[in-house]
Amino acid sequence: MADDPKRPIALTTVPTEVQAALIVAALEDEGIEARAIGEMTTGYRAEAPGEVQILIHQADAARAREILRELEGEHSEEE
């Protein structure tokens, strides 16, 4: 199973649904299938904040990480 290119792996986690949606959209624009899980926990105001995890296929990991680095670079330039 470890060598299955379709095996889902976590790319990253973010604290909000909005951030997750932006990442998923950017990945999908580049032809990478991605999905967010955990959105239901992000709206709660509790001691333990929720997280949204972005899942991709193992085969797309290298390219997805590159896209994520580019997105993070764009975000830091805007600040």
Wavefront OBJ file of the C-alpha trace (Angstrom):
o trace
v 0.000 0.000 0.000
v 2.907 2.395 0.672
v 3.784 2.358 -3.030
v 0.207 3.027 -4.170
v 0.366 6.348 -6.093
v -3.332 6.979 -5.339
v -2.845 6.582 -1.573
v -4.045 9.749 0.164
v -1.445 11.634 2.171
v -1.621 14.848 4.168
v -0.019 17.817 2.456
v -0.616 20.334 5.224
v -3.049 21.498 7.865
v -4.504 24.980 8.206
v -6.688 26.605 10.869
v -9.604 27.737 8.669
v -11.906 26.511 5.938
v -11.082 29.581 3.854
v -7.352 28.830 3.838
v -8.089 25.196 2.983
v -10.382 26.182 0.113
v -7.728 28.480 -1.355
v -5.082 25.753 -1.232
v -7.402 23.110 -2.682
v -8.406 25.473 -5.512
v -4.768 26.302 -6.319
v -3.856 22.619 -6.416
v -6.842 21.746 -8.584
v -5.971 24.609 -10.964
v -2.665 22.780 -11.475
v -4.405 19.454 -12.119
v -3.816 17.984 -8.665
v -6.799 16.320 -7.035
v -7.072 17.572 -3.467
v -9.634 17.625 -0.718
v -10.021 19.194 2.678
v -11.151 17.273 5.743
v -11.948 18.525 9.214
v -13.886 21.643 8.272
v -16.555 20.912 10.848
v -14.144 21.476 13.746
v -12.810 24.885 12.675
v -15.817 26.894 13.757
v -15.825 25.749 17.369
v -14.501 28.061 20.039
v -12.957 25.656 22.494
v -9.675 25.000 24.218
v -8.474 22.864 21.320
v -8.793 24.724 18.003
v -9.830 22.768 14.946
v -7.715 22.156 11.886
v -8.437 21.433 8.270
v -6.182 18.872 6.662
v -5.443 18.971 2.926
v -5.184 15.507 1.365
v -3.601 14.694 -1.970
v -2.517 11.539 -3.785
v 0.964 10.297 -2.940
v 1.970 10.549 -6.603
v 1.302 14.312 -6.562
v 3.284 15.047 -3.385
v 6.374 16.696 -4.897
v 4.436 19.023 -7.191
v 1.848 19.814 -4.507
v 4.576 20.789 -2.033
v 6.102 23.062 -4.665
v 2.744 24.753 -5.257
v 2.231 25.145 -1.510
v 5.661 26.807 -1.155
v 4.753 29.202 -3.975
v 1.459 30.057 -2.267
v 3.206 30.644 1.046
v 5.738 32.882 -0.721
v 2.963 34.936 -2.311
v 1.252 35.279 1.056
v 4.403 36.477 2.838
v 5.043 39.069 0.093
v 1.552 40.516 0.666
v 2.166 41.140 4.370
l 1 2 3 4 5 6 7 8 9 10 11 12 13 14 15 16 17 18 19 20 21 22 23 24 25 26 27 28 29 30 31 32 33 34 35 36 37 38 39 40 41 42 43 44 45 46 47 48 49 50 51 52 53 54 55 56 57 58 59 60 61 62 63 64 65 66 67 68 69 70 71 72 73 74 75 76 77 78 79
